[in-house]
Amino acid sequence: MTRYLDPKNDLPFKRIFGEHPDLLKSFLNALLPLEADQRIESLEYLPTEQVPESPARKNSIVDVRCRDGYGRQFIVEMQMFWTTAFPNRMLFNASKAYVRQLDKKEHYYLLHPVYSLAILNDIFDRKTPEFYHHFRIVNWQNTDEAILGLEFVLVELPKFRPEKWVDRRMAVLWLRFLKEVRENSAPGDLKESEEIRQALDMCEEGAFTEAELFAYEKCWDVIYTEKAFLAASRAEGRAEGKAEGRAEGRAEGKAEGKAEGKAEGRAEGEAKGKAESLRSVVLNCQRDGFSPEQIQKITGLDGAKIQEILRSNNEE
């Protein structure tokens, strides 16, 4: 059986989209909101050193920057999990690419648009089933009026449903490729597209050296660690909020009672918050196809506890 590397991982993603401009062109034309006469005809790669590295984002985001024949720039990112700082970073990187187009004393009319495309392996908007989000600078009283220059597209991969885009064949195929190709399986019908077939060939384990495969596994280890750290931080925040709420509710009690109530409320809130967070992490990991061993590594829970959480979820 052919074993594939997950294309969302830094190594295969950069090999596919960072080394093969024809595949990147197909990907961008499929997913960006470009009119027929705006389609990308050719691309050249640009360096990505403008994106600042930090421990919180290392190996969790992959970046590709390029420019087409019209001078438009495109930034492509694969975000493995959502943080509230991510939109600000997207705006920062796109704005920096926009202003760096001009040298001193050059005219503003020489500026070309910058498009930022982020594929998110997470959900950030739970208020709507929509998975495709297009942002640009518009007049809020008349959204047909826009200031051109910066456009942003965010795609929530877990919410993607092929039936929602029956009229966008290549967009569906590319998103299915990113969502459905796993280490031990790849839908056969994806190979009906020449571009997707080429991308699948690049994901085959045999196409990578031992050193590259080690880097591939190391990347996942870092991502799992970051996810666990983020989940723990969120649990702490929820626990603190509950503790503060309980403290306020006991404001009319005696000083001794207030102290006891704070301690009791904080302990209870921390326990519940951590339990809720770990339960959420377990269920999200199962939904994303992680093995029981990987879930144990991420959460630190034993196998019996993980099975208990999964059983209780099925019973609800």
N, C-alpha and C positions, 0 to 999 in steps of 0.2 A: 504494500500500500504506500502510495506517495505521501510523504509528510511535508506539510507546508509550514512556513513561518507566518505568524499573524501579521498582516500588512499594516496594522495600526502601530506596531512597534517601530521604534526609531530606525533600526537598521534596514528592514525591507522597504519602509515608506520612503526613506531618502534614496534608496537604490532605484526605486521605480520612478518617483517623481523628481528627484534631484539629479538624475543622470540621463534621463530619456525625455527630451523636450517634446517629442511627438505625443507621448502618453500624457505628459503634463498639459499640453495644449488641449487634448481631448477631454481631460478632467475639468479644466477651467471652462471650456466652452459649454460643457454639460451642466455645470453647477452655478456659474455666475449669471446674473440677470442682464445678459447682453442681447441686444436686438440683432436681427439677421445681418445687418450691415456693419455690426460692431464685432463680429466674431474674430477671434485671434487667428492669425495666419502663420505667424512664426514667433519663436521665443529665444531669448538668450538669458543665461543664468547670471545672477548678480550675487556678490558675497553676502553672507548673513551676519557679519560681525557686528552690525548695528544692534542686534538683539542682545540685551544684557543677560549674562549668566548669573544665576544665584542658586544656592542649595535648594530652595523651595521649588524651582522649576527644572532643575537639571534632569535630563532624560524623561521628563514628563511631557515635553512639548517638542515637536519636530518642526523645523522651519525650512521653507524653500522660497527664495526670492527670484523674480525674473522680470524681464521687460520684453514687450512685443515690438513689432516693427513701427507702430504708431507712437512709441515712447511711453505707453501706459505701463505702470508697474503693478505686479501682483505678488502678494504675500500669502503663502499657504501654510497652515499650521494644523497639526493633529494634537488636540488637547485630550489627555487621558482622563482627567477629572476636573470638575468645575471648582473655581475659587472666585470669590467676589472681586478680586483684584484683576481677573483676566480681561474684562472689557476695557479697563484703564490701560492695561499693557497693550492691547490691540490698538487702541487709539493712539498711544504714544508711538508705537512702531510705525504705523501708517503715516502719522503726521511727520515723523522724522524723515521717512522716505520721501514725503512730498516736498519738504523744505530743502532737502539736500540736492534736489535737482538743479538748483540755481547756484552759480558762482556769484561773487560780488559784482554788482553793476549790471547784471543781466535782467531782462524785463520779465514781469510776471506772466505775460502771455505765453512764455515758453514752458510754463508748468503743464504737466500732463497728469491725468487722473491716477489715483492709487486705489487698488481694490484689495481688501483683506478678506480672505476666506479661511474660516476655522471649522474643522470637523471635530465635534465634541463627543467623546465616548462617555457621555454623562448627560444628565438632565438639569437644566437651570431654570426653566420656566414650567412650573407645574400647574399653572392656571389655564393652559390651553393645550390641546392635542397637536397643535401645529409644530412641526419639527424644523421648518425652514424659516429663518428670520433675516430679513433684508433691511438694513439701516442706511440712511443717507441724511444729509442736511436739507431739511425742507421747511417751508413756511407752514406753521401749524394751522393757520387759517385756510390755506389752500395748498394741500400737499403736492399738487401738480407743479408748483413753483419750487425749484431746488437750486441750491448752490453746489455746482459740480466740483469735483476734486477728490473727495473721499467717500468710499462706499464700503460697507461691511456686510458680510454674509456669515451667519452662524447656523450650522446644521447639527441638531441633536440626534445623533445616530441611534440611540436606544428607542426613540419614538418614531423612527422612519418606518413607513409602511408603503411597499411598492404600489399597492392599488391606488394610492393617493396621486400618483404621477404616471398614469397610464399613457399620457401624451409626451413623456420625456424619457425615451428609451435609454439613452446613454447615461443620463443622470441616475436612473434606477439601477442600471448595471454597475456603475461605479460605487454607489452607496451599498448595494448588495455585496459587492466585492469586499469592501471594508468591513461590513457588518457580519457577513456569513462565512468568510473564509477562516477556518480554524486550523489548528495544528494537524488534525487528523482528518479533515474533510474540506471539500470545496464543491459547491453545487456544479454539476456537470453542464447545465445549460449556460453558465457564464462563459464557457469557452466558445460559444457561438459568435461572440464578438472578437475580432482579431486583436483589438487593443487590450481587452480583458484577458485574453489567452496569453498575450505577451507578459502582462503583469503577473499572472498566475505562475508562469514559468520562472519568473524571477523570485517567486516566493518559495520555490521548492528547496527543501533542506539541502539537497545535494549541490545547490549552486553556491553554497557558503563554505568557507574554510572553518576549521576547528576554532580558530581564534575569533572569528566572526560569530560563531554559534555561542561561544562563551560570553561575548559582549551582548548578544541577544538575550540570554538568560539573565545576565547581570542587570540589564535594563529593566526587566520585569521585577527583579528583586527590589530595585530602587522604587519603582512605581508602587508595588505592594506596601512597602514601608511608608511611603509618603501618604498613601490612602489611609493606612492605619493611624498615622500621626494626625491627619486631618480629622478623622472620625473621633479620635480621643479629644482633640481640641474643641470640637463642636459639643461633645458630651459634657466637657467641663463648663462651657458657656451656659448650657441648659441647666446644669446643676446649680451654678451660681445664681441664675435667674430665679429658680425655684426657691432657693434658700432665702433670697432677698424678699420674695413674696410672702413667705411664711413669717419672716421677721416682722414685716409690716402688719400682718394680721394679728400679731401678739403685742402690738404697740401699747395697748391699754393695760397689759399685765404688769406685775411687779418686776423689779429689776432682775431678781433671781429667776423668775419664770421666763422673762424675755431671754435671758442668757441660755437657759435650758432649751427653750423653744428654738433659738437660733441653731444651737448645736444639733438638736434632733432633726430640725428641718433640713439643715445642710447635709447631714449624713444620709437622710432619706432621699433628698433630691439628687445627690451625687450617685447613689446606688441606682435609682431609677433611670437617671439620665444616661449613665454608662450602659446599663442593660438595654435601654431603648436604642442607643447608638450602635452597640454591637449587633443587636438583632437586625437593624437596618443594613449594616455592612454585610452580614451573612446572606440576607435575602437578595441584596443587590449583586453580590458576587455570584450566587447561584443563577440569577437571571442572566448575568453576563457570561455564563458558561465555565466558571472557574471550578476546578476539581476540589473535592473535600480536603485534600492535602494542602492545596493553595489557600483555601479559606482558613484552615487552621493556622497557616503561617501568617496570614494577614491579621487575624483577630486574636491569636493566642489562646483561643478556646480549644478544649479537647473535642474529640470526635463525637462523644455522646451528647455533649451540650449542643453542638451544631445540629445533630439529628433531631434533638428535642425542639429546637427553634423551627426547623423545617417542617416537622410534623404538626406543630401548633399552627403554623401558617396555613398548611393545607386544610386543617380542620375549620379555620375561620370562614 
